[in-house]
Amino acid sequence: MTDTNEHQTPESTDGGDEGIDTPPPSPEAATSDAIAESAAPAAESPAAVAESAVAVAESPVAVAESAVAVAESPPASPVDEASLTMADLLDEYMPARSLRRGDIIDGRVMRRDHEGLLVNIGHKSEGVVLSKEMRTLADEDVEALAVGDEVIAYVLNPEGHDGSAVLSIDRARGEQGWRVLEKAMEVEESVTGKIVGSNRGGAVVESEGVQGFIPLSQLVGKARELYVPGGEDPKEGFIGMDIEFKVIELNRRRNRAIFSERAALQAWKMGQKQRLVQELNEGDVVKGRVTGISSFGAFVDLGGADGLIHISELSWEPVKSPEDVVSIGDELDVHILRIDRDNLKIALSLRRLSPEPWETIEEKYSIGQTVNGTVTKLANFGAFARIEGGIEGLIHISELSPQMIKHPREVVTEGDELVLRILRIEPERRRLGLSLKQARDDAYEPTFDDGMDSAPPRSTGIFDAQSLEEIAEVFSDNE
């Protein structure tokens, strides 16, 4: 209340003698006068006013203190203030922020009719959503709206002609969509959308009410297969296809949104690989599909994560090219050879699904048996020949011919197909002794034109120390 005494002259001041200067009232007296003036109109009779004036005159300080205490104490409330939190107090005493055009707000439906919605937006007045501002909602969605349902709206006008805020659900969905995409880009989450068109550069996709673009280089899978380059109409099923992607660029001011299906697929595969490397164990046999072939092996999809079959693990037999063993798209069982959980790598094997040939060699072959073999390598002390799969044996130079020779090339060359006789089998050491001349003994009838009266002695297959050392070195290299 404004103290009117400050604007009065000494002559008009009540309680002073006319024409006599009086000292300015003390703070206590000023407060008493103010209390008396405010209390006088509320009095029911002149007597009450007089009694109040006497009381003020007798104890102005006490009355002032009482008045201040009354003024500062809030009205009685049934709410237990001790139980209120700071957030409750702020909500109660802090004024609500005024609405501004462009705000995205939450509200609850209070009423729905043919003209639109009346929405409680938590301000002094309600908000109104006209029917023309909710056209993005399907008819069934509009019919399903009931009192108390939450809606998100865009503020078109903070205060309409009747004082209610004018809102738009259509505009809110677009603005909210940009916010959803921005959040997804920040946390690197994938988003789903629908292909609504195409051009020479890629696919036009709509997601959360926002249209974006996926360049052709970022399209993979079925969408890439159905896309037709050159600006022609895409194949059937392309338009309307659901697609998952990551947001790689957003510019709200320029209305620009760039998406990538490839990035989403790579992220999904990484998640699958992280899961698989924890679930799989070395030695497991799982199903997979060949997805790629390179010079060093084949890649196999195990259900979202790729593993590698190195060329040496494709077959027990030597493999020149992985394409000689597998083709892209082949469905096959693979053996989990190794798992590197730190680097998320999975090594696979195809040949480990069958026994190693050396483990069963004694079941198939015996000493003295004749077999077919292919010469694979020549050395000073003999020739190596493969008889099956990964089994190679040595034909010592003394077992190549009945005649004395200086080098195996005098008798055989690499790639020759020969009939050989087995002299020794050592599965533990992965060694096999073969003989060419003894395999020919049955059909070989030596003739001697040099005057010799007897055939040269038949080789026993026993090598000297130097030969054995050389053989060991070559076998070691082959292993």
ChimeraX attribute file (.defattr): number of C-alpha atoms within 10 A of each C-alpha:
attribute: neighborCount
match mode: 1-to-1
recipient: residues
	/A:1	5
	/A:2	6
	/A:3	10
	/A:4	8
	/A:5	15
	/A:6	8
	/A:7	7
	/A:8	10
	/A:9	8
	/A:10	17
	/A:11	13
	/A:12	12
	/A:13	12
	/A:14	10
	/A:15	6
	/A:16	12
	/A:17	12
	/A:18	12
	/A:19	9
	/A:20	9
	/A:21	10
	/A:22	12
	/A:23	7
	/A:24	10
	/A:25	11
	/A:26	9
	/A:27	12
	/A:28	16
	/A:29	17
	/A:30	16
	/A:31	21
	/A:32	24
	/A:33	20
	/A:34	17
	/A:35	19
	/A:36	20
	/A:37	13
	/A:38	12
	/A:39	13
	/A:40	16
	/A:41	10
	/A:42	10
	/A:43	13
	/A:44	9
	/A:45	10
	/A:46	10
	/A:47	10
	/A:48	13
	/A:49	18
	/A:50	13
	/A:51	11
	/A:52	17
	/A:53	19
	/A:54	12
	/A:55	15
	/A:56	20
	/A:57	15
	/A:58	11
	/A:59	13
	/A:60	22
	/A:61	16
	/A:62	13
	/A:63	19
	/A:64	22
	/A:65	14
	/A:66	12
	/A:67	14
	/A:68	12
	/A:69	11
	/A:70	11
	/A:71	10
	/A:72	9
	/A:73	8
	/A:74	8
	/A:75	8
	/A:76	6
	/A:77	7
	/A:78	6
	/A:79	8
	/A:80	7
	/A:81	10
	/A:82	6
	/A:83	8
	/A:84	10
	/A:85	10
	/A:86	9
	/A:87	8
	/A:88	12
	/A:89	11
	/A:90	11
	/A:91	11
	/A:92	10
	/A:93	8
	/A:94	9
	/A:95	9
	/A:96	12
	/A:97	7
	/A:98	8
	/A:99	16
	/A:100	14
	/A:101	14
	/A:102	16
	/A:103	16
	/A:104	20
	/A:105	15
	/A:106	14
	/A:107	18
	/A:108	20
	/A:109	20
	/A:110	17
	/A:111	15
	/A:112	17
	/A:113	10
	/A:114	7
	/A:115	11
	/A:116	16
	/A:117	22
	/A:118	23
	/A:119	27
	/A:120	20
	/A:121	21
	/A:122	13
	/A:123	14
	/A:124	11
	/A:125	15
	/A:126	18
	/A:127	29
	/A:128	24
	/A:129	24
	/A:130	18
	/A:131	16
	/A:132	12
	/A:133	20
	/A:134	21
	/A:135	13
	/A:136	15
	/A:137	13
	/A:138	10
	/A:139	10
	/A:140	8
	/A:141	9
	/A:142	16
	/A:143	11
	/A:144	9
	/A:145	15
	/A:146	13
	/A:147	13
	/A:148	13
	/A:149	12
	/A:150	15
	/A:151	16
	/A:152	18
	/A:153	29
	/A:154	25
	/A:155	23
	/A:156	20
	/A:157	19
	/A:158	18
	/A:159	18
	/A:160	13
	/A:161	8
	/A:162	8
	/A:163	13
	/A:164	18
	/A:165	24
	/A:166	23
	/A:167	31
	/A:168	23
	/A:169	23
	/A:170	20
	/A:171	21
	/A:172	24
	/A:173	21
	/A:174	18
	/A:175	20
	/A:176	19
	/A:177	17
	/A:178	22
	/A:179	14
	/A:180	16
	/A:181	22
	/A:182	18
	/A:183	13
	/A:184	16
	/A:185	18
	/A:186	11
	/A:187	8
	/A:188	15
	/A:189	14
	/A:190	20
	/A:191	19
	/A:192	15
	/A:193	20
	/A:194	19
	/A:195	22
	/A:196	17
	/A:197	16
	/A:198	23
	/A:199	18
	/A:200	13
	/A:201	14
	/A:202	20
	/A:203	26
	/A:204	20
	/A:205	27
	/A:206	19
	/A:207	21
	/A:208	18
	/A:209	18
	/A:210	19
	/A:211	20
	/A:212	22
	/A:213	23
	/A:214	24
	/A:215	18
	/A:216	19
	/A:217	12
	/A:218	18
	/A:219	22
	/A:220	14
	/A:221	10
	/A:222	12
	/A:223	21
	/A:224	17
	/A:225	12
	/A:226	14
	/A:227	24
	/A:228	17
	/A:229	15
	/A:230	10
	/A:231	12
	/A:232	11
	/A:233	14
	/A:234	19
	/A:235	12
	/A:236	10
	/A:237	13
	/A:238	22
	/A:239	20
	/A:240	14
	/A:241	14
	/A:242	16
	/A:243	18
	/A:244	17
	/A:245	23
	/A:246	23
	/A:247	25
	/A:248	17
	/A:249	15
	/A:250	17
	/A:251	11
	/A:252	11
	/A:253	6
	/A:254	7
	/A:255	11
	/A:256	13
	/A:257	19
	/A:258	19
	/A:259	26
	/A:260	22
	/A:261	26
	/A:262	18
	/A:263	20
	/A:264	22
	/A:265	19
	/A:266	13
	/A:267	17
	/A:268	15
	/A:269	17
	/A:270	16
	/A:271	13
	/A:272	16
	/A:273	22
	/A:274	17
	/A:275	14
	/A:276	20
	/A:277	19
	/A:278	11
	/A:279	8
	/A:280	15
	/A:281	13
	/A:282	14
	/A:283	15
	/A:284	12
	/A:285	18
	/A:286	14
	/A:287	13
	/A:288	21
	/A:289	19
	/A:290	21
	/A:291	17
	/A:292	16
	/A:293	19
	/A:294	12
	/A:295	11
	/A:296	14
	/A:297	19
	/A:298	26
	/A:299	22
	/A:300	29
	/A:301	18
	/A:302	20
	/A:303	14
	/A:304	17
	/A:305	23
	/A:306	26
	/A:307	24
	/A:308	22
	/A:309	26
	/A:310	19
	/A:311	22
	/A:312	17
	/A:313	22
	/A:314	23
	/A:315	20
	/A:316	18
	/A:317	15
	/A:318	12
	/A:319	14
	/A:320	12
	/A:321	16
	/A:322	21
	/A:323	15
	/A:324	9
	/A:325	13
	/A:326	18
	/A:327	15
	/A:328	14
	/A:329	13
	/A:330	12
	/A:331	15
	/A:332	13
	/A:333	17
	/A:334	25
	/A:335	20
	/A:336	22
	/A:337	19
	/A:338	17
	/A:339	20
	/A:340	10
	/A:341	13
	/A:342	8
	/A:343	9
	/A:344	17
	/A:345	17
	/A:346	23
	/A:347	20
	/A:348	29
	/A:349	23
	/A:350	23
	/A:351	17
	/A:352	18
	/A:353	12
	/A:354	9
	/A:355	10
	/A:356	15
	/A:357	17
	/A:358	21
	/A:359	11
	/A:360	11
	/A:361	17
	/A:362	13
	/A:363	8
	/A:364	7
	/A:365	13
	/A:366	14
	/A:367	14
	/A:368	15
	/A:369	12
	/A:370	19
	/A:371	15
	/A:372	13
	/A:373	22
	/A:374	19
	/A:375	21
	/A:376	16
	/A:377	15
	/A:378	19
	/A:379	16
	/A:380	14
	/A:381	19
	/A:382	23
	/A:383	25
	/A:384	23
	/A:385	27
	/A:386	21
	/A:387	20
	/A:388	17
	/A:389	13
	/A:390	14
	/A:391	19
	/A:392	23
	/A:393	26
	/A:394	27
	/A:395	27
	/A:396	25
	/A:397	24
	/A:398	23
	/A:399	28
	/A:400	24
	/A:401	19
	/A:402	19
	/A:403	10
	/A:404	10
	/A:405	13
	/A:406	12
	/A:407	16
	/A:408	22
	/A:409	15
	/A:410	10
	/A:411	12
	/A:412	18
	/A:413	15
	/A:414	14
	/A:415	13
	/A:416	12
	/A:417	16
	/A:418	17
	/A:419	18
	/A:420	26
	/A:421	25
	/A:422	22
	/A:423	22
	/A:424	17
	/A:425	19
	/A:426	12
	/A:427	15
	/A:428	8
	/A:429	11
	/A:430	17
	/A:431	18
	/A:432	23
	/A:433	21
	/A:434	33
	/A:435	26
	/A:436	23
	/A:437	21
	/A:438	25
	/A:439	21
	/A:440	16
	/A:441	13
	/A:442	8
	/A:443	8
	/A:444	11
	/A:445	9
	/A:446	11
	/A:447	9
	/A:448	11
	/A:449	7
	/A:450	6
	/A:451	6
	/A:452	9
	/A:453	8
	/A:454	9
	/A:455	11
	/A:456	11
	/A:457	7
	/A:458	12
	/A:459	14
	/A:460	10
	/A:461	16
	/A:462	12
	/A:463	14
	/A:464	8
	/A:465	9
	/A:466	9
	/A:467	15
	/A:468	13
	/A:469	11
	/A:470	15
	/A:471	20
	/A:472	13
	/A:473	10
	/A:474	14
	/A:475	16
	/A:476	11
	/A:477	8
	/A:478	8
	/A:479	6
